[in-house]
Amino acid sequence: MRNFLRLASGVNVLPVLTALAAKSELWNAHSIRTAHPASPHAQADDILVFFNDIPADPAQVVNDIQTRPYPAWSALPQLRPLIFDLMRLTEAVQLGRVIISRLAPGARIASHVDEGAPATFYQRYQVALQSLPGALFRIGDERVNFASGDAYWINNCAEHEVINNSSDDRLALVIDMRLG
């Protein structure tokens, strides 16, 4: 496969799922990815963990390589082992955006190509927190159904989309990292 590389499977995501169930107020506290016009993420819910400062003109955020922790970083310490283990595995030297994305059954992230720093400065990784059969991630002509606990590098510079045809929410931890 050219657009996906599985780095790990069987990652223990239960502590994160348990914490998320108790912290529902974190969802959609910031809607920059889901609410701006023509967003491919309009049908998703987000929790920003690490993200750029959000300027008055959201179009400026795309090329900003500096990120900072948002309240979810403190509220969800269970994320840290997953993030830091992946950084060690890949020998990353800088953490970029970290987002938890939720896609309801029947919803989709529309086909798009990432631009700016998330595509040119960082490498994109995802840890499937919850992914059932039918939650399909497509990049180019390749399709993968991540299993819960799988960690992947993904090519977000190519056209991609996610369609959740499963019976439950698809939850993904999206991590951008700069490799040394």
C-alpha positions as CSV (number, residue, x, y, z in Angstrom):
1,M,0.0,0.0,0.0
2,R,1.3,3.5,-0.9
3,N,-1.0,5.6,1.2
4,F,-1.3,3.6,4.5
5,L,1.3,2.1,6.7
6,R,0.2,0.2,9.8
7,L,2.8,0.9,12.6
8,A,1.1,-1.0,15.5
9,S,-1.9,-3.0,16.3
10,G,-3.5,-3.9,19.7
11,V,-2.8,-0.5,21.2
12,N,-4.7,-0.2,24.5
13,V,-7.2,2.5,23.8
14,L,-9.7,1.5,26.6
15,P,-8.4,4.2,29.0
16,V,-9.0,6.9,26.4
17,L,-12.4,5.6,25.5
18,T,-13.4,5.5,29.2
19,A,-12.2,9.0,29.7
20,L,-14.0,10.3,26.6
21,A,-17.3,8.8,27.9
22,A,-16.9,10.9,31.1
23,K,-15.9,14.1,29.3
24,S,-18.6,14.7,26.7
25,E,-18.3,18.5,27.2
26,L,-15.0,18.4,25.3
27,W,-16.7,17.6,22.0
28,N,-17.1,20.6,19.6
29,A,-15.7,23.1,22.1
30,H,-13.9,24.6,19.0
31,S,-15.6,24.2,15.6
32,I,-12.9,25.5,13.3
33,R,-12.7,22.2,11.4
34,T,-16.3,21.4,11.3
35,A,-18.2,24.7,10.9
36,H,-16.3,26.7,8.3
37,P,-17.9,26.9,4.9
38,A,-17.2,24.0,2.6
39,S,-15.5,22.0,5.3
40,P,-15.0,18.3,4.4
41,H,-15.4,17.6,8.2
42,A,-18.9,19.1,8.5
43,Q,-20.4,15.8,9.5
44,A,-17.7,15.1,12.2
45,D,-17.3,16.1,15.8
46,D,-13.9,17.1,17.1
47,I,-11.9,17.6,20.2
48,L,-8.9,19.8,19.7
49,V,-6.1,18.5,22.0
50,F,-3.1,20.3,20.4
51,F,-3.9,22.9,17.7
52,N,-2.9,26.2,16.3
53,D,-4.0,29.5,17.8
54,I,-7.3,30.3,16.0
55,P,-7.1,33.8,14.4
56,A,-9.9,36.0,13.4
57,D,-9.5,34.8,9.8
58,P,-9.6,31.0,10.1
59,A,-8.0,30.6,6.6
60,Q,-4.6,31.7,8.2
61,V,-4.5,28.6,10.4
62,V,-3.7,26.2,7.6
63,N,0.0,27.2,7.3
64,D,0.7,27.7,11.0
65,I,3.3,25.1,12.3
66,Q,3.1,26.2,15.9
67,T,0.6,24.4,18.0
68,R,-0.3,24.6,21.7
69,P,-2.2,22.5,24.2
70,Y,-6.0,23.0,24.4
71,P,-8.0,22.1,27.6
72,A,-8.4,18.5,26.4
73,W,-4.7,18.0,26.9
74,S,-5.1,18.4,30.7
75,A,-8.6,16.8,30.8
76,L,-7.4,13.6,28.9
77,P,-4.0,12.6,30.3
78,Q,-4.8,9.1,29.0
79,L,-3.8,10.3,25.6
80,R,-0.2,11.0,26.5
81,P,1.1,7.4,26.4
82,L,-0.4,6.9,23.0
83,I,1.0,10.1,21.6
84,F,4.5,9.8,23.2
85,D,4.8,6.1,22.3
86,L,4.1,7.0,18.7
87,M,6.6,9.9,18.8
88,R,9.2,7.5,20.2
89,L,8.4,4.9,17.5
90,T,8.7,7.3,14.7
91,E,11.6,9.4,16.3
92,A,9.5,12.5,15.9
93,V,11.0,15.8,16.9
94,Q,7.9,18.0,17.1
95,L,4.3,17.6,17.9
96,G,1.8,19.3,15.7
97,R,-2.0,19.1,15.7
98,V,-3.7,16.4,17.8
99,I,-7.4,16.0,17.3
100,I,-9.9,13.4,18.3
101,S,-12.5,13.0,15.5
102,R,-15.9,11.3,15.9
103,L,-17.9,10.2,12.9
104,A,-21.5,8.9,13.5
105,P,-22.9,5.9,11.7
106,G,-23.9,6.9,8.2
107,A,-21.7,10.1,8.3
108,R,-18.7,10.9,6.2
109,I,-15.7,13.1,5.9
110,A,-16.0,14.3,2.3
111,S,-13.2,13.8,-0.2
112,H,-10.4,16.3,0.1
113,V,-6.7,16.9,0.1
114,D,-5.0,18.5,3.1
115,E,-2.9,21.6,2.5
116,G,-0.5,23.8,4.4
117,A,1.6,22.7,7.3
118,P,-0.5,19.6,8.2
119,A,0.4,18.2,4.8
120,T,3.8,19.8,4.0
121,F,5.6,20.2,7.4
122,Y,4.2,17.3,9.4
123,Q,3.5,13.6,8.8
124,R,-0.1,12.5,9.7
125,Y,-0.8,9.5,11.9
126,Q,-4.1,8.0,13.2
127,V,-4.8,5.7,16.1
128,A,-8.2,4.0,15.8
129,L,-9.9,4.4,19.1
130,Q,-13.1,2.8,17.9
131,S,-13.5,1.5,14.4
132,L,-16.0,-1.3,13.5
133,P,-16.3,-3.1,10.2
134,G,-17.8,-0.8,7.6
135,A,-15.9,2.3,8.7
136,L,-13.9,2.8,5.6
137,F,-10.9,5.2,5.1
138,R,-10.1,5.8,1.4
139,I,-6.9,7.4,0.1
140,G,-6.6,7.4,-3.7
141,D,-7.6,3.9,-4.8
142,E,-6.9,2.2,-1.5
143,R,-9.4,1.4,1.2
144,V,-8.7,0.4,4.8
145,N,-11.0,-0.5,7.7
146,F,-8.8,0.3,10.7
147,A,-9.4,-2.0,13.7
148,S,-9.7,-0.5,17.1
149,G,-6.2,-0.2,18.5
150,D,-4.4,0.1,15.1
151,A,-1.9,3.0,14.5
152,Y,-1.3,4.1,11.0
153,W,0.8,6.6,9.0
154,I,-1.5,8.0,6.3
155,N,-0.8,10.0,3.2
156,N,-3.0,13.1,3.7
157,C,-1.4,14.8,0.7
158,A,-3.5,12.5,-1.6
159,E,-7.3,12.7,-2.0
160,H,-8.9,11.0,1.0
161,E,-12.3,10.5,2.7
162,V,-13.9,8.5,5.5
163,I,-17.3,6.9,5.3
164,N,-18.7,5.3,8.4
165,N,-21.0,2.5,7.3
166,S,-20.7,0.7,10.6
167,S,-23.2,0.5,13.4
168,D,-21.4,2.7,15.9
169,D,-19.3,5.9,16.1
170,R,-15.8,5.9,14.5
171,L,-13.4,7.5,16.8
172,A,-9.9,8.4,15.6
173,L,-6.9,10.1,17.3
174,V,-5.2,12.2,14.6
175,I,-1.6,13.1,15.4
176,D,0.6,15.3,13.3
177,M,4.4,14.9,13.9
178,R,7.5,16.3,12.4
179,L,10.1,13.6,11.9
180,G,13.8,14.3,12.5
